């Protein structure tokens, strides 16, 4: 078995810089009609091309700023695995806002505690998802976010790569959950993983089994595929681990990513032949 060791430095992040622009722009220029995102289930898939996703993201940025938000404001995200999540997440970052994803499964008490230190200027909420009580700021729905696709594209908020792009809460299993900030340059640093760990290219179809609010899914399941021009897939809400092997086969998945516990649940039953699958992460 060969090992490759590269001790050379990774190139510095260019400046000025915007994370959302880095994720989408090059892929849109090269593959505007290619599928960028698919929300998959045994019943089918919701499919979005790179060009359409870019329009929705930049339209969302315009819609958010029209509400009177200012660069640096926090946007608390209360969304599940639906297209509105990446649209709102990348749209906020495109406009210089700071999205803070949270699990759609949190209770009112749990999200109330998490919202307090965030100090959100806006909440983006899906149907039936618990919200803080009392509400600390205005709320827009996922449907409103998706309606902003037709708005003119926002300007990219270009700036210092060190500035805050988004924050994600830790699980809290080892103590109180903390919101961890990620700089815009975080996506640039992930470039080291594309070949060295993920092994993804523009030809891949990447399925991540997790929820969008998790940093593993955000990185490996959404932003990295977008950066290289691959297809990013996540299961729709309610799709369990037992359905994942069928989805991998039906949607010609080439790279699969999940936590170890998901693999254990999948392997309790016979696996179908997966001739397109190259590896799992």
C-alpha angles and dihedrals in degrees: 000000000000123000125201120205120187115182094173118120121260111243113264117259111265119245135254093036143171122194097212092049090051091051097051116017102074093044092048091051093050103033111019094158097041118109109262101175137021127181101203136198136155087269095058140275141286105226130201126184123220092251094051093044090051091051091050093047096049092041088053089052089054092048093050094050091047087064089066098260119150130213110279095031115134121241114198110214119212100175137123131212097313134119091257088070099065090036092055094038096051093034092057092048091046089058095045097258124131115238118203110199118205134183113273088219096066118118124235091260093048096049091044089058093046095046094056098072092039094059094203121205090200140013123213109202138186124214115291096002116139117252132200117273118250097025109244095200144357121304129219122192129235088246091057091050091052090049090062091072089096095054121103113273117268121237114258110255099230119190149115111345087221094064120106116274104171143339130220128191122240117239093255092224091128096040140312113353112253130201107239116205122222122199124223088252090065090087091051091053090051088068087082089064098052093081102013098055115356097041092205127156137175089273095062133104106208122198118191116191096206138089120270093241091067118091091226091058094041092053108033097024103042120006100039095050089048092050094054097036098252127139114265117209132182129174118257119249112289097024107132130208091260090067096050099085090055090048091049090055097041095049098040094241112195099181124031125193129190144133116275091253091061091054090051092053092047093050093056087084131045113279121229120235109279105190094166096052112104101178147333128236 
